[in-house]
Amino acid sequence: MAKKRRYHSFKVRRENQKLKKQMAEKTFPHQEFDEYWKKHSEEMKRAVYDAFLDVLANEKLFLLTKGPYGKEQKQELSQSNVGRFCSYVPKKFNALMLHEMAPDISKTIYGVILNCDNMPLVDFTFAIDEKTATWVIMKYLREKKRDNELIEYVRSRLNEMVVYEQISQNPKYVKAAGRIRKSMEAKMLLYQNIQTSTPNDYTTLFPLARQMKRHFILHIGPTNSGKTYQAMQQLMEAESGIYLAPLRLLAYEQYEKMNTEGCPCSMITGEERIIMPGSFHQSSTIEMMNLAEEWDMAVIDEAQMVADSQRGGSWTAAILGLRAKTIHVCASPDAERILTRMIKSCKDTVEVVYHERKTPLKMDEEAENFVFPDDVKKGDALVVFSRKDVHSVAAELQDSGIKCSIVYGSLPYDVRHREAGKFADGTTDVVVATDAIGMGMNLPIRRVVFLQTVKFDGVRERPLTVSEVKQIAGRAGRYGIYDVGYVGAYYDYDIIEKLLGYKAPPVSKAMINIPEEFLEKDGKISTILELWNQIPAADYYDKGDINEKIRVARALEEIEDDREVIRKFIRIPANPDNKDTFDVYTSFYRNLVYGEEVPLEETMSEFDGSFINPADKGALQILETSSAVYDFLYAFTRLFGSEDDLYPILEVKRQISEKIFEILDRQKLSMKSCKQCGKKLKWSYKYNVCQECYRKGKVKGKSGHSFPLQQ
């Protein structure tokens, strides 16, 4: 009976609390809170930040570590892990960490409101108990996503030095903090040096451009509106000019076009230099621009890329620092505001030319229930987001007798160019591509069909954004070939339709790269890059994602900390996750800093794909790896080697591309198949064994135990 009474009492209390919360939600002054947030959100953010610092300075602290079998476990701060903690907190800071380390943060927010000058809010907090009022306030912050603003405020102000300063004051960890005092003091000096060298006005980082009076012409419009065409026509009429592209393929297209139309043009990309005698025009990838050179005119293509976390800093540098009297900038409508703002901050003049789409774009209602491959038609572009899926889709089409071209990032650019050409001249009926086709590729596409609506962006899998859908879908309906461009989807037709109809939100941030001269400061290159990342960006700028570059710098420093060589070496693109290519990258660095001869000929021989038999299984992947290694060899030789070695490298690269052409021309890519019985599998099938083999128990480990299907 006593147990029953206790349960009844608990149930009554719970119901009362529920009613109290419901009443509190009804009486919460939403409008007054919104007004208060507009005027005083900075106070609340600062209070949350200060409260978190108090936790670091006074409370017991724990580091989350991986225990046995990968299970996360808490480990209290000690002399052995205090350094890791200082770097861990700023990098991993999120809402969960804030609430775990500072569970009373909601009371801090309640206290700020209790002492504010907004009487309806104060009356609300006095009218009900603290627990209920806090619950209502925190729920409203989450609903309005303002809790994200609080988290971002704290995250943007945390860095390794801030965390260390607080821990060194914490009476529980004074001794532990003392162990890394010298290294942290050196970092603090370097941080202060970088901080004082970083201007609030980023335009001053480009003094040569500030000496000029530049005039910008912004070409604003959707895809297929003739922005780039109009800008390029004017570029060819200028005495000298440069075209800056987001892709090697586009740089090559404009290089070919200008030379064909009687305007001598050279091409410079990270992987190739073609110098045309007597040329005063140049076509380049944007990362290869030289801000010391001066031009009469320039064209910056796809300038909405200023917001790209990986590469956006190059577009920002071009807008702020390119030395040309007239600069044409081609961009989508969502970038107009921020580009105009950046140009005006340079005290340069700007005019805006608006472009309308040449052909209408509409959803293909007949393809609402798209069936693959039955509903594939001539002129379709089928879009997926990985090399593996491009191959699987193309192989299934070829198996059904449909000829197709393929386009994705890791193909050599001359192969991509030829594959695009086969689709353009009708040799193939369909193109299967990643979102690479959204970046200015002019193909005679009648209909774009999204076979996937989720992509991996290097960090996580996420749904496509409005801008991405518009950019890719906009390639349908090539002007002069089709009267209408159509868009379809394999699934999520309704989602694509909605995203296509939405207006893309304005670009709010432009990425900024670390100035080259900062890498000349005393200290490890990886440390300088890390500290640059920790300094809050000014105004409407943000720091580009340089985590991969930091990883590369650390890997090189572990071999030998030669700052001068590392500073040059990290200009060469590298992927630390690709073992084959990164092993070559690090071995060449090792030879260089140890004064040994680099094994150029041996490496060329090892990765010479010109002897690969195109009919061999896995030949395409081997050749793509060979091409990537030769891209590195070319970039390395340009920086550190002899000009005489460049031609043999380019010649083998050409032969590798020819082998890839041969494989793709055969139209016999291998379909995905069951690893147990070899049965052909659909491209969209998630697992590497068929259902039959799984049901029959053929999927076994060494011990004979059955395992679940693997993706």
Protein Blocks (a to p, Z undefined) as FASTA:
>chain_A
ZZmmmmmmmmmmmmmmmmmmmmmmmmpcfklmmmmmmmmmmmmmmmmmmmmmmmmmmmcc
ddddddehhiacdddddfklmmmmmmmmmmmgcfklmmmmmmmlmmmmmmmmmmmcbfkl
mmmmmmpcfklmmmmmmmmmmmnommmmmmmmmmmmgcfklmmmmmmmmmklmmmmmmmm
mmmmmmmmmmmmmmmmpcfblmlmmmmlmmpccddddddddehklmmmmmmmmmmmpmbd
cdddfbfklmmmmmmmmmmnopacddddfkbccddehiabdcddfklpcfkbccfbdcde
hkllmmpmklmmmmmmmmmmoccfbdcddddfklmmmmmmmmmmnopacdddddddfbdc
dddfklmmcccfklpcehiacddfbfklmmmmmmmmmmnopacddddfklcfklmmmmmm
mmmnomambdcddfklmnopacddfbdcdfbfcdcehjaccdddfklmmmmmmmgopehk
ambdcdddfbhklmmmmmmmpccdddfbdcddddfklmmpgcdfklmmmmmmmpccehjb
ccddfklmmmmmmmmmmmoccfklmmmmmmpgcdfklmklmmmmmmmmmmmmnopacdfk
lmmmmmmmklpcfkbghklmmmmmmmmmmmmmmmmmmmmmcfklmmmmmmmmmmmmmmmm
mmmmnopaccdddfklopacdfklmbfbdfklmmnopaccfkopacdddZZ
